[in-house]
Amino acid sequence: MRWLIRFLFKALVGFLGLSLGLVLLFKFLPVPVTATMLMDENGITKDWTSLSNIDRSMVRAVIAAEDGKFCLHEGFDREAIEKAIESNRHGGRIRGGSTISQQTAKNVFLWQGGGYVRKGFEAWFTVLIEQIWGKRRIMEVYLNVAETGIGTYGVEAGAQRYFDKSAASLTPLEAARMAAALPLPKERSVKNPRGWLARHGNTISARIGAVGRDGLDSCVYR
């Protein structure tokens, strides 16, 4: 029993040290690869790009589409989580309550899929990046590691793939279409969306102005 306790204690200390070290490292260095990328059978196309070289419309689009309270919460949107739990309890389409911070923690340090174990690790890494990276760095990393298409990662690679241009030159509508596809990038069309997806992209495009007017991206551009 003592041996087991010592082993678990050492494992815990090792995990805490490793996780803290990785978060500190990626505060300054680009994330070279993620588990999601390595497991992608379609290969990897990516191009790490500084946030200063990504059009502000892209930042505003993902806030409008994914996490309207990005600058207001400390990593977790309790109201969204409660709504997701209530919705899922009644069946139908499963809803998530993850913030951009949580998605970034998962994308960089963990694996895709559900489960309480992964969710626990995700919460730990979310707290770390909120405290150590700050909002601007979280947004920068998110926009560079998020899957934006089949075998495509980051908004720069996505912009080149879909619009033959840099992410620095995206129009609000182009940014909105990319943001609309983020939850299911392998299934949702960016270049030629139709029906609900086209309307959803148009809605996000319209919300981009509201994000700017209301200062919902102020924590990114101080």
C-alpha positions in Angstrom: 0.0 0.0 0.0 2.8 2.4 0.8 4.5 1.6 -2.5 1.3 2.4 -4.3 0.9 5.7 -2.5 4.5 6.7 -3.3 4.0 5.7 -6.9 0.8 7.7 -7.2 2.3 10.7 -5.5 5.3 10.6 -7.8 3.0 10.3 -10.8 1.0 13.2 -9.7 4.0 15.4 -9.1 5.4 14.3 -12.5 2.2 15.2 -14.3 1.9 18.6 -12.6 5.5 19.4 -13.5 5.2 18.2 -17.1 1.9 20.1 -17.7 3.2 23.3 -16.2 6.4 23.0 -18.2 4.5 22.5 -21.5 2.2 25.4 -20.8 5.2 27.7 -20.0 7.0 26.5 -23.2 4.0 27.1 -25.5 3.5 30.6 -24.0 6.5 31.6 -26.1 7.0 29.0 -28.8 4.6 27.8 -31.6 2.9 24.5 -30.9 4.7 22.1 -33.4 2.0 19.4 -33.5 -1.0 18.0 -31.6 -2.4 14.6 -31.0 -5.3 15.4 -33.4 -2.9 16.2 -36.2 -0.8 13.1 -35.6 -3.9 10.9 -35.7 -5.3 12.6 -38.9 -5.2 10.0 -41.7 -5.4 12.9 -44.2 -2.0 14.3 -43.3 -1.2 17.8 -42.0 -1.2 21.1 -43.7 -0.5 24.0 -41.4 1.3 27.4 -41.3 1.8 29.0 -37.9 0.9 32.7 -38.1 1.2 35.5 -35.6 -2.0 37.0 -34.4 -0.9 40.3 -35.8 -1.0 38.7 -39.2 -4.6 37.4 -38.9 -7.4 39.8 -39.8 -9.4 41.0 -36.8 -12.5 39.8 -38.5 -11.4 36.2 -37.9 -11.0 36.8 -34.2 -14.4 38.5 -34.0 -16.0 35.7 -36.1 -14.8 32.9 -33.8 -15.9 34.9 -30.7 -19.3 35.5 -32.4 -19.7 31.8 -33.4 -18.0 29.9 -30.5 -17.7 32.0 -27.4 -19.4 35.4 -27.0 -18.1 35.7 -23.4 -14.5 35.0 -24.3 -13.3 38.2 -22.7 -15.6 38.0 -19.7 -15.0 34.5 -18.3 -11.9 32.9 -16.8 -12.0 29.9 -18.9 -15.4 28.4 -18.2 -18.9 29.8 -19.2 -21.1 28.4 -16.4 -24.3 29.5 -18.1 -23.4 27.8 -21.3 -22.5 24.6 -19.5 -25.7 24.6 -17.5 -27.7 25.1 -20.7 -25.8 22.3 -22.5 -26.5 19.9 -19.6 -30.2 20.8 -19.5 -30.5 20.4 -23.3 -28.7 17.1 -23.3 -30.8 15.8 -20.5 -33.9 16.1 -22.7 -32.3 14.2 -25.6 -31.9 15.3 -29.2 -28.8 16.8 -30.6 -25.9 16.9 -28.1 -24.8 20.4 -27.2 -21.5 21.4 -25.8 -20.7 24.2 -23.5 -16.9 24.5 -24.2 -15.3 27.9 -24.4 -12.5 28.8 -26.8 -10.1 28.4 -23.8 -11.4 24.9 -23.2 -11.2 24.0 -26.9 -7.6 25.3 -27.0 -6.6 23.3 -24.0 -8.1 20.1 -25.5 -6.6 20.7 -29.0 -3.1 21.4 -27.8 -2.6 19.0 -24.9 -5.2 16.3 -25.2 -7.2 14.2 -27.5 -10.6 14.4 -29.2 -13.7 12.6 -27.8 -15.6 12.8 -24.6 -15.3 11.2 -21.2 -15.0 12.5 -17.7 -11.2 11.7 -17.5 -10.4 13.9 -20.5 -12.8 16.6 -19.3 -10.9 16.7 -16.0 -7.6 17.1 -17.7 -9.1 19.7 -20.0 -10.3 21.7 -17.0 -6.8 21.6 -15.5 -5.1 22.8 -18.6 -7.8 25.5 -19.1 -7.0 27.0 -15.7 -3.2 26.9 -16.5 -3.5 28.6 -19.9 -5.9 31.2 -18.6 -3.4 32.1 -15.8 -0.2 31.8 -17.7 -0.9 32.6 -21.4 -3.7 35.2 -21.1 -6.5 35.8 -23.6 -4.4 37.1 -26.5 -2.1 34.0 -26.5 -5.0 31.6 -26.1 -6.7 33.2 -29.2 -3.4 33.1 -31.2 -2.9 29.4 -30.4 -6.5 28.5 -31.0 -6.5 30.1 -34.5 -3.3 28.2 -35.3 -4.2 24.6 -34.1 -8.0 24.5 -34.8 -8.9 22.1 -37.6 -10.2 24.1 -40.5 -10.7 21.4 -43.1 -9.7 17.9 -44.1 -6.0 17.6 -43.1 -5.9 21.4 -42.7 -5.1 23.2 -39.4 -5.1 26.8 -38.5 -6.8 29.8 -40.2 -3.8 30.7 -42.3 -3.8 27.2 -44.0 -7.6 27.4 -44.2 -7.5 30.9 -45.8 -5.0 29.7 -48.4 -7.0 26.5 -49.1 -10.4 28.1 -49.5 -9.7 31.7 -50.7 -6.2 31.6 -52.0 -5.1 34.4 -49.8 -3.5 35.1 -46.4 -5.5 35.2 -43.2 -4.4 38.8 -43.0 -6.7 39.6 -45.9 -9.9 37.8 -45.0 -13.1 39.7 -45.5 -15.8 39.5 -42.7 -17.9 37.1 -44.8 -14.9 34.8 -45.5 -14.0 34.8 -41.8 -17.6 34.0 -40.8 -17.7 31.1 -43.2 -14.6 29.6 -41.8 -15.9 30.1 -38.2 -19.2 28.5 -39.2 -17.4 25.3 -40.3 -15.1 25.0 -37.2 -17.3 22.6 -35.2 -17.4 20.1 -38.0 -14.6 21.1 -40.4 -14.6 17.8 -42.3 -18.3 17.9 -43.1 -19.1 21.6 -43.5 -18.3 23.5 -46.7 -16.5 26.8 -46.3 -16.3 27.8 -50.0 -19.8 26.9 -51.1 -22.1 26.6 -48.1 -25.8 26.0 -48.7 -29.0 26.1 -46.8 -28.6 26.4 -43.0 -24.8 26.6 -43.1 -25.0 29.5 -45.5 -27.5 31.3 -43.3 -25.4 30.5 -40.2 -22.3 32.0 -41.9 -24.3 35.2 -42.8 -25.5 35.5 -39.2 -21.9 35.2 -37.9 -20.8 37.8 -40.4 -23.5 40.2 -39.2 -22.5 39.6 -35.5 -18.8 40.5 -36.3 -19.8 44.2 -36.2 -21.5 43.7 -32.9 -18.5 42.1 -31.4 -16.4 45.1 -32.4 -19.0 47.7 -31.2 -19.5 46.0 -27.8 -15.7 45.5 -27.3 -16.1 41.7 -26.9 -12.6 41.3 -28.4 -11.0 43.9 -26.2 -9.0 41.4 -24.1 -7.3 40.3 -27.3 -6.4 43.8 -28.6 -5.3 45.8 -25.6 
